[in-house]
């Protein structure tokens, strides 16, 4: 994917993020994530039924990278099983860390494949993904 297409996807998800806005609903797992080194602070609401992510909502104050990463993550993960989410997360984390990963599994999230060139932006891209990992880990703990 060329850099101008990556930029346009990131910008689109920043300007028009999917599922932005929180709701009152106790069927969702809520988690707050913040980045100690910048302004990024997001709240995630995740609805899981029968081991499948049915919905994710978010809100908060965050930079373009964090906001777009959250939106792309939501787009990528809704409808996936918890096992699929774990695999996608693992590959995203490896990509950000410049390790070998499966490009196909990441779909749009591949737009962050060059983020390692800007080390101070890695946390911005990872913040929502760390949040989803916490949710999945919590669900796995309660099911064991």
C-alpha positions as YAML, in Angstrom:
chain: A
units: angstrom
residues:
- id: 1
  name: UNK
  ca: [0.00, 0.00, 0.00]
- id: 2
  name: UNK
  ca: [1.50, 3.33, -0.98]
- id: 3
  name: UNK
  ca: [2.05, 6.09, 1.58]
- id: 4
  name: UNK
  ca: [-0.56, 8.49, 0.17]
- id: 5
  name: UNK
  ca: [-3.27, 5.81, 0.42]
- id: 6
  name: UNK
  ca: [-2.18, 5.04, 3.99]
- id: 7
  name: UNK
  ca: [-2.37, 8.72, 4.89]
- id: 8
  name: UNK
  ca: [-5.83, 9.07, 3.37]
- id: 9
  name: UNK
  ca: [-7.15, 6.03, 5.29]
- id: 10
  name: UNK
  ca: [-5.71, 7.38, 8.55]
- id: 11
  name: UNK
  ca: [-7.16, 10.83, 7.88]
- id: 12
  name: UNK
  ca: [-10.59, 9.42, 7.00]
- id: 13
  name: UNK
  ca: [-10.72, 7.41, 10.23]
- id: 14
  name: UNK
  ca: [-9.56, 10.45, 12.21]
- id: 15
  name: UNK
  ca: [-12.11, 12.82, 10.71]
- id: 16
  name: UNK
  ca: [-14.97, 10.29, 10.61]
- id: 17
  name: UNK
  ca: [-14.24, 7.62, 13.24]
- id: 18
  name: UNK
  ca: [-16.60, 4.65, 13.43]
- id: 19
  name: UNK
  ca: [-18.66, 4.07, 16.57]
- id: 20
  name: UNK
  ca: [-17.51, 7.22, 18.36]
- id: 21
  name: UNK
  ca: [-19.75, 7.99, 21.28]
- id: 22
  name: UNK
  ca: [-20.52, 6.08, 24.44]
- id: 23
  name: UNK
  ca: [-23.90, 4.77, 25.55]
- id: 24
  name: UNK
  ca: [-25.48, 3.66, 28.80]
- id: 25
  name: UNK
  ca: [-25.64, -0.12, 28.58]
- id: 26
  name: UNK
  ca: [-24.50, -2.66, 31.17]
- id: 27
  name: UNK
  ca: [-24.00, -5.36, 28.52]
- id: 28
  name: UNK
  ca: [-20.71, -3.68, 27.56]
- id: 29
  name: UNK
  ca: [-17.33, -4.06, 29.24]
- id: 30
  name: UNK
  ca: [-15.88, -0.59, 29.88]
- id: 31
  name: UNK
  ca: [-12.20, 0.24, 29.97]
- id: 32
  name: UNK
  ca: [-10.31, 3.51, 30.17]
- id: 33
  name: UNK
  ca: [-6.91, 3.79, 28.50]
- id: 34
  name: UNK
  ca: [-4.52, 6.68, 28.69]
- id: 35
  name: UNK
  ca: [-1.06, 7.41, 27.40]
- id: 36
  name: UNK
  ca: [1.15, 8.86, 30.12]
- id: 37
  name: UNK
  ca: [3.36, 10.63, 27.57]
- id: 38
  name: UNK
  ca: [0.66, 12.63, 25.72]
- id: 39
  name: UNK
  ca: [-3.00, 13.67, 25.77]
- id: 40
  name: UNK
  ca: [-4.40, 10.38, 24.49]
- id: 41
  name: UNK
  ca: [-7.18, 9.11, 26.74]
- id: 42
  name: UNK
  ca: [-9.93, 6.90, 25.41]
- id: 43
  name: UNK
  ca: [-12.82, 4.97, 26.87]
- id: 44
  name: UNK
  ca: [-13.72, 1.72, 25.15]
- id: 45
  name: UNK
  ca: [-17.03, -0.11, 25.46]
- id: 46
  name: UNK
  ca: [-16.94, -3.69, 24.19]
- id: 47
  name: UNK
  ca: [-19.95, -5.96, 23.80]
- id: 48
  name: UNK
  ca: [-19.17, -9.66, 23.57]
- id: 49
  name: UNK
  ca: [-21.80, -12.38, 23.05]
- id: 50
  name: UNK
  ca: [-20.99, -16.07, 22.74]
- id: 51
  name: UNK
  ca: [-17.28, -15.34, 22.37]
- id: 52
  name: UNK
  ca: [-17.80, -12.89, 19.49]
- id: 53
  name: UNK
  ca: [-17.20, -9.13, 19.54]
- id: 54
  name: UNK
  ca: [-20.62, -7.74, 18.66]
- id: 55
  name: UNK
  ca: [-19.86, -4.05, 19.13]
- id: 56
  name: UNK
  ca: [-17.18, -1.62, 20.23]
- id: 57
  name: UNK
  ca: [-17.74, 2.03, 21.00]
- id: 58
  name: UNK
  ca: [-15.26, 4.67, 22.08]
- id: 59
  name: UNK
  ca: [-14.84, 8.27, 23.08]
- id: 60
  name: UNK
  ca: [-12.16, 10.49, 24.50]
- id: 61
  name: UNK
  ca: [-9.48, 12.98, 23.62]
- id: 62
  name: UNK
  ca: [-6.73, 11.65, 21.39]
- id: 63
  name: UNK
  ca: [-4.38, 12.56, 18.58]
- id: 64
  name: UNK
  ca: [-4.98, 11.67, 14.94]
- id: 65
  name: UNK
  ca: [-2.96, 8.45, 15.17]
- id: 66
  name: UNK
  ca: [-4.72, 7.19, 18.30]
- id: 67
  name: UNK
  ca: [-8.21, 8.16, 17.09]
- id: 68
  name: UNK
  ca: [-7.71, 6.62, 13.66]
- id: 69
  name: UNK
  ca: [-6.12, 3.49, 15.15]
- id: 70
  name: UNK
  ca: [-9.13, 3.08, 17.45]
- id: 71
  name: UNK
  ca: [-11.56, 3.48, 14.55]
- id: 72
  name: UNK
  ca: [-9.63, 1.04, 12.34]
- id: 73
  name: UNK
  ca: [-9.36, -1.43, 15.21]
- id: 74
  name: UNK
  ca: [-13.14, -1.29, 15.72]
- id: 75
  name: UNK
  ca: [-13.73, -1.80, 11.99]
- id: 76
  name: UNK
  ca: [-11.35, -4.76, 12.03]
- id: 77
  name: UNK
  ca: [-12.56, -6.54, 15.17]
- id: 78
  name: UNK
  ca: [-16.37, -6.36, 15.17]
- id: 79
  name: UNK
  ca: [-17.72, -9.78, 14.26]
- id: 80
  name: UNK
  ca: [-14.52, -11.61, 15.21]
- id: 81
  name: UNK
  ca: [-14.19, -14.35, 17.81]
- id: 82
  name: UNK
  ca: [-12.00, -13.73, 20.83]
- id: 83
  name: UNK
  ca: [-9.42, -16.16, 19.37]
- id: 84
  name: UNK
  ca: [-9.37, -14.19, 16.10]
- id: 85
  name: UNK
  ca: [-9.02, -10.95, 18.07]
- id: 86
  name: UNK
  ca: [-6.03, -12.36, 19.94]
- id: 87
  name: UNK
  ca: [-4.38, -13.38, 16.66]
- id: 88
  name: UNK
  ca: [-5.04, -9.98, 15.04]
- id: 89
  name: UNK
  ca: [-3.74, -8.18, 18.15]
- id: 90
  name: UNK
  ca: [-0.60, -10.32, 18.19]
- id: 91
  name: UNK
  ca: [0.11, -9.51, 14.54]
- id: 92
  name: UNK
  ca: [-0.56, -5.80, 15.02]
- id: 93
  name: UNK
  ca: [1.79, -5.71, 18.00]
- id: 94
  name: UNK
  ca: [4.50, -7.53, 16.02]
- id: 95
  name: UNK
  ca: [4.08, -5.12, 13.11]
- id: 96
  name: UNK
  ca: [4.49, -2.08, 15.38]
- id: 97
  name: UNK
  ca: [7.52, -3.75, 16.98]
- id: 98
  name: UNK
  ca: [9.05, -4.45, 13.53]
- id: 99
  name: UNK
  ca: [8.84, -8.22, 13.90]
- id: 100
  name: UNK
  ca: [7.58, -10.71, 11.34]
- id: 101
  name: UNK
  ca: [3.78, -10.66, 11.04]
- id: 102
  name: UNK
  ca: [0.90, -11.70, 8.76]
- id: 103
  name: UNK
  ca: [-0.11, -8.68, 6.66]
- id: 104
  name: UNK
  ca: [-3.32, -10.28, 5.42]
- id: 105
  name: UNK
  ca: [-4.84, -10.68, 8.86]
- id: 106
  name: UNK
  ca: [-4.49, -6.96, 9.67]
- id: 107
  name: UNK
  ca: [-6.70, -5.61, 6.86]
- id: 108
  name: UNK
  ca: [-6.76, -1.76, 7.10]
- id: 109
  name: UNK
  ca: [-4.57, -1.76, 10.21]
- id: 110
  name: UNK
  ca: [-1.62, -2.32, 7.87]
- id: 111
  name: UNK
  ca: [-1.60, 1.48, 7.40]
- id: 112
  name: UNK
  ca: [0.54, 1.67, 10.56]
- id: 113
  name: UNK
  ca: [3.30, -0.59, 9.24]
- id: 114
  name: UNK
  ca: [5.72, 2.36, 9.06]
- id: 115
  name: UNK
  ca: [4.90, 3.82, 12.47]
- id: 116
  name: UNK
  ca: [8.14, 2.39, 13.90]
- id: 117
  name: UNK
  ca: [9.95, 5.13, 11.98]
- id: 118
  name: UNK
  ca: [8.30, 7.52, 14.47]
- id: 119
  name: UNK
  ca: [8.94, 5.77, 17.82]
- id: 120
  name: UNK
  ca: [7.09, 8.46, 19.79]
- id: 121
  name: UNK
  ca: [3.89, 7.56, 17.85]
- id: 122
  name: UNK
  ca: [3.96, 3.82, 18.56]
- id: 123
  name: UNK
  ca: [2.05, 4.21, 21.84]
- id: 124
  name: UNK
  ca: [-0.56, 6.33, 20.07]
- id: 125
  name: UNK
  ca: [-1.28, 3.53, 17.59]
- id: 126
  name: UNK
  ca: [-1.13, 0.81, 20.26]
- id: 127
  name: UNK
  ca: [-3.28, 2.40, 22.98]
- id: 128
  name: UNK
  ca: [-6.70, 1.14, 21.80]
- id: 129
  name: UNK
  ca: [-5.22, -2.28, 21.01]
- id: 130
  name: UNK
  ca: [-3.83, -2.55, 24.54]
- id: 131
  name: UNK
  ca: [-7.35, -1.79, 25.74]
- id: 132
  name: UNK
  ca: [-8.91, -4.56, 23.66]
- id: 133
  name: UNK
  ca: [-6.24, -6.96, 24.90]
- id: 134
  name: UNK
  ca: [-7.17, -6.12, 28.50]
- id: 135
  name: UNK
  ca: [-10.82, -6.87, 27.72]
- id: 136
  name: UNK
  ca: [-9.99, -10.20, 26.04]
- id: 137
  name: UNK
  ca: [-7.64, -11.20, 28.86]
- id: 138
  name: UNK
  ca: [-10.33, -10.35, 31.42]
- id: 139
  name: UNK
  ca: [-12.91, -12.45, 29.55]
- id: 140
  name: UNK
  ca: [-10.48, -15.35, 29.24]
- id: 141
  name: UNK
  ca: [-9.77, -15.21, 32.99]
- id: 142
  name: UNK
  ca: [-13.46, -15.36, 33.88]
- id: 143
  name: UNK
  ca: [-14.12, -18.26, 31.50]
- id: 144
  name: UNK
  ca: [-11.34, -20.40, 33.00]
...
